[in-house]
Amino acid sequence: MSITMGVVRTGVVAALAATALAGPQAVAADAPRVALAKNADAQTKAFVKAFPRAAMASGTACGADYKLTTAIPLPKGTDPKMRLATLFTYTKGGNQVGCAILDNNMGSKSYKLKVQACDSWGKNCQTDEGNFLNYAGPVRTTDPVCGVLTATMWSSAGYELFNYKTQSGWLCD
């Protein structure tokens, strides 16, 4: 399940209020824990620290035992607070199975989303595309986990807002 920008803002206000009333120890104890892959990069760790509920909520889409490998605010290079969407990638069983979702941070079905995961040869692809309120995906790949990953978003008028593609959507061993 996705967290929209409005919900994130509401959550931030609630968290600040809780901090003022309960103190830092209580807030730290209530913060959701996100299972991180051992090779998660610094950007992903910083994103989880800043947006723990968003990272936790997106993880439920892939299922049990998945660990977060990357959280990429999109368009690439965007301040995480100003992102249109977030691409979350997860692994299961070390690096045997990969799962990805494209989280819609705009809170509207008027944006079209597409997420696609393919094996490293660009074949055997799994795609989810449409006008989703919460997220596109999950999409998975098992042959191998370090496959090609694409995330795209279009405006309600049909203009491409971003088209992110990587040759190693997951951490390759």
N, C-alpha and C positions, 0 to 999 in steps of 0.2 A: 504494500500500500504506500502511496506517495504522500509527501508532505508538501502542501502548496505554500507559496510565499506568505499568504495571509495567516495561515496556521503557524508557520515558522515565527512570524512577527508576534503573534499571540503567545506562542510558547516562550519566546524570549522575554516578553513582559512578565509572564507568569513566573519564569525562572528568576528574574530579577526580584520580583516581589517575595518569592520564597527565600531567596538569599537574605533579604533584609529582615525577614521574620524568623527564619530558622537557623541561619548561620551557615558557613561554608561546608561544615562536615555533613549536615543533613542533605544539602543539595548534592554533594558529591556521591552520597550513598544512593540517592534517587535517580541519578543520571543513568540512562540505559547503557549497557555494555555491548560493544560491537566486537565480534570476533574478527580479528585482523589476521591476514595471512602473514607468515613470518617475513616475507619479502615485501610487504606493503611499503610504499615510498613515503617520504617525508610529507609531500603534499596531501596524500591520503590521510595520514595520521593527523595533520593539522585540520583537515576538513572534518574528520570525525570528532575532533575535540571542539570545533566551533559549532557543528551541526549534528550532535549525537543522535537526536531523535530522527532526523531525516535519514541518516545512515542506517539506523536500526530498522526503521519502517521498510526501507527498500529491501533489506536483507530477507524479509519474510517471503518475498515473491519467489525467490529461488528455491526455498525449502530448507529443511534441517541440515545441519552440518556444513553449510557453506561458510567460507571465510572471505572477508572483503579484501580484494587485492588492489583495486584502484577506485577513486572517486574523482571524476574529472568534470569540473564546472565548464559548461559550454554556453556560448562559443568559447573555444580554447583561448586562454589568456584573460578571461573575464574575472573580475573580482567575484569571489564566491557569493557575496551578498547580492550581486546583480545578475546572477546566472539566469538564463532562460530555461535550462535543463541541466540535469546532472547524469552523466553516464557512470553507472556503478557496475563493476565487474567482481565476480566471486569465483573461488575455486573450491572444490570438494575433493577429499582424498589426496591431499597434498597438491598435486598439479595434474590430476587425472581428468577432471571434468570442469568445464568453465561455464559460467552463467552470466548473462548481462541483462540489465534493464536500462531504459532511458527514462528518467524521472522527469515529468512535466512540472516545472516550477512556476508556470504561469497561471495555473488554476482554472483553465478554460479548455473546453473541447474544440475550440475554434482553431487550435494549432494542430497541424498534422505531424506525427512523429513516426520515425522508422528506426529500428535497431536490427542489425543483422550480424550473425556470427557464422563464420565459415572455417573450414580446416585451413591449414597453412598453404594449401594449393589453390585456395579460393573456390573450392568445390564443396559439396555437401553442406550447403548453407541452410540456416534456420532464420526466418525473417518474421518480424511482427511490425505491421504498418497500419496506421489509421489515426483517427481523431480520438485520442484518449484523454480523459480528464486527469488520470493519475500517472500512468506510465505505459510505455511500449515494452513488450517482453513478458516474461523472461524468454530469452533465446539461449540455447546451449550448444556446445561443441565438445566432442570427446576425442577427436582425431586430428591433430593433437591439441592440447589446451592453448598453445601459443598461436592460435589462428588469427585470421583477419577479422577485424571488428569495425563496423560502420555505424554511425549515429547521425541522423539528419532530422532537421526540424524546418517546417514551412509555416509562414504566417497564414492568417485566414484568407488573404488575397492570393495565396499561392506562391509568394516569394520565398526563396530559400534563405533561411536565417543562418544556418550553418550546415556543413557537411564534413563531419569528422571521420577520418579513417586512419587506422593503424594496422601495421603488419604483425604486431604482437599485442593483441588485446589483453593477453594475460601474461604473467611472468613465465618466461620460458626457461627451462633448466638446460 
